[in-house]
Amino acid sequence: MSSVQPGSLDALASRAKIGIIVPATNSVVQPEMDAMRPRGVTNHVSRMLLPKRPYDDMKLYRQALENEKGNLEEALNQLSPCEPHVIAHGHSIHSFRGNLDFAQTEAKRLEDLIGIPFITPSLAILAGLKAVGNPKRIAVLTPYWPPADSLIQEFFVSCGYNVVAMHGLKAKGPTAVAQFSSLEIMQGFRTLQTPDVEAFIHVGTNLAVSFMTPQIEAEFGKPLIGVNTATYWWALRRIGVKDSLPGFGILTEQ
């Protein structure tokens, strides 16, 4: 695979180009990250294919999560010619496999492959947690089934966090994730609410949470580190763009 060249600027991208890779079925990452885009920054999206996961056998579902690869590297190869300064991965679950060392090793492998920063959602969320004071008692909302929720919980525990509560919405397929309403999403967060929760986490890039972040934080009085907001925020920060991103909660605004 050819390496990404150092990012170039152009008439519209006077400050930076952000590359974004999403699953072929994902319809939420692109509009949410476009809405966060600062002046002088342009977004450029490539799509990757993923194998189907079984939803009628939780053992096979877990095995699929642990082993599936998809065509990430092919998507990187298609994205590289526009010469982005950083590439963000708009696909959650792969970056939560294993522990922190595994996540960091995989991120480094991809950065070495392309020669520019590669932002994985799990490490972006950890950076977001640190930025808001590193609360240790967290509650996590996902669109997934129990095997995926367990994978995510294991990751956070390996990073030193106490997962006080976890709730999966059990979407029956990737496109179904984007069909959850704001009422259903809010109810999911209410299910997680307990007095000892210090911060909310959202994992699942096709779940439309980003625009709801200020409302959720206002209702519960706690920061929400959402996967899409954290990933885009961390992509910008990694290349030195430190603009406030209003309308997307404490992390991106402050």
N, C-alpha and C positions, 0 to 999 in steps of 0.2 A: 504494500500500500504506500502511496506517495505521502510524504509528510506535509502537514499544513505549513504554509509559508508564514513568516511573521505578519501579523495583522496589518492590513492597509486601510487607509482612509479614503473617502471619496466625497462627492458633492453632498450626499445625504448623511453619510456617516462621518461627520466632522470630528467625532470624538472616539467612537469605537463601533465595531461590528460584533454582535453576539450570535454565535451559532447555537442552535437548539435542536436536539434530536428527541423525537417523540415516537411512541408506538403508532403504527399505521391506523389503529382504531381510535386514537386519542383526539378529542375535539375540544378540550378545555385548556390545555397548556398554552397553545398559540394565542388565543384571544386574551387570556389572563396576562401573559407576559408582554403582549403588545400594549396592553393598557398600562403596564408599569414602566414602559420604555421612556427614559429621559430624553430631553432635547439633545440632538446630535448623535444619538445612538440608534442603530438599526438592528433588527432581528432577522435571522435567516434560518428557516426550518428545513430539516431533513427528516424523513420518516423511516422507521425500521419495522420489519416484520417480526412477529413473535408466534411461536406455536400455540395452539389452543390448549387451554387447561381443562381437565375434567372437573365438573362440579357435582358429580354423583358419587365420587369416591375420594374421601379426604386423604387417604394414604397416597394415592396417585397424584392428587392435587399438591401435596407437600413435595413429593418427588419432582414434580414438574417445576415448582418454584426453585428448588435447590439446583436443578440441572439445566434448565432452559437457557439458551444463549441468545437466539435471535440474530439478526444481521446487523449488529451494532457497528462493526468495523466497516462493513459496506456502506452504511449510512454516513460514517465519518469520511469515507473516501469521496462520497458525492458532495459533502458539505465543504470539504477543504478548499476547492478551487476559488471560492469567494473570499478567501483569506481573512477569516474572523480572528479576533484577538483572544477569544475564549469560547469554549463550547460547554453548554449546560445540558445535562441529561434529564429530560423530562419524563423519566420512567423510574418509579420508586423502588420496587421490591428487590430488584437485583442488587442494589447497593446495601441492602440490609442483611444479606446472606453472611453468616459467620460473625466474627467479632470485629473489634476496631482495627486490629492489625491487618485482618483480611481486607477490610474496606479501604484502608490506606494503601495497601499494596496494589490493589486493583486500580485505584485512582492514579497511582504513580505509573503503573504499566501503561495506562491510556495516555497520560500526559507525555511519557517518553515516546509513545507511538506517534503522537501528533505534533509534539514540540511546542504546545501552548497549554495553558491551564484547562483542565477538564473537570467540571463541577458535578460531583455525584450528590444526589439528594440526601443521603444519610449524613455525609460529612457537612453538607450545607446546614442541615437542621442542628447538628452539634455546634456549628459556628454561631447559629442564631441563638441557641440557648445560652451560650457564653456571653453573647452581646447583650442579653437582657438580664444578666446577673447570675446565670448558670443555676437556675432552680433545679433541685434534684428530684422532687416529687412531682411526677408528670402523669398526665392522662392522655391516652392516644385514641383518636378516631380514625378508622380505616373503612374502605368499601369492601373489605375482604372477608374471607371465611376463617375459622379458627386456626388452621395450619399456618396461614400467612400471618395472622395476628401473633401467633407464638414465635414465629421467626423474627418479627419486629421487636417483640418484647425481649427476646433473648439478646438481641443486639444492644438495646438500650441498657439492659442489666450489665452486659459485658463492659459497657462504657461508664459504669458507676452510677446509673440513674435508678430510682425506685419507681417502677411503673405501678402507680396506685390503682389505676383503672384503665380498662381497654374495652373498646366496643367496635365490632365490625358490622357493617351494614349488609353484608352477604349479597353482593351484586351477582347476578347470574350471567356473567359475561362482561367483557371489557367495555362495550358501548353502553351497557346498562348502568355503568358507574356514573356517566354524565347525566343520566336521567333522574337522579335523586333530586328532589325539590329542596328549596331553601328551608322549608318547614321540616322536612325529614332530616336534613343535616343539623338544624338547630336542635331538634329532638335528640339526635345522637349526642350532641355535646351536653345536653341536660342530663342524659343518662350517665355521663361521666362525672358530673359535678358532685364533689364531696368536699368537706371543709379542709382536708389536708392536701388537696391538689394545689400545687403552686403554679403550674403552667399547663396549657393544652398543646398537644402536638397533632397535626394532621398529616397522614401518609396516604398516598394514592393520588397520582397526578391528574386523573380524569374526574376527580370529585371537585365540584365547583365551589370551593370554600373561600378563595382569595378575596372576592368582593365582599364577603360577609364578615371578614376579620374584625373591622371596627365594631360592628354590632355585637359579635360574640364577646369581644373583650369588654365592651361596655356592660353587657348583661352580667358577666361573671366576675369582673374585676381582676382578670388574670391575663397574662400575655398568651397569645396563640402563635405558635411557630408552625405555619403551614408550609407544606412541601414546595409548592410553586413559588410562593413569596420568598422563602428562604433560599431556594436554588437560584432565582434570578438576582436577588439581593447579593448573594455571595459571589455570583459571577461578576457583577459590577464591581464589588469591592476588591476582588482579586486582581482587577486591572486598573484599580485606582479611581474609579468613578464612585463618588461618595454622595451623590445627590440624595436628598430626601424624596421618597416616593409616596406622596400623600394618598390617602384613601385605602391603604392596605395594612394598617395596624402599626403597633408600637415598633416592631422590628424595622420596618422599612421607612417609617417616618422619622425616627429618632436616631 
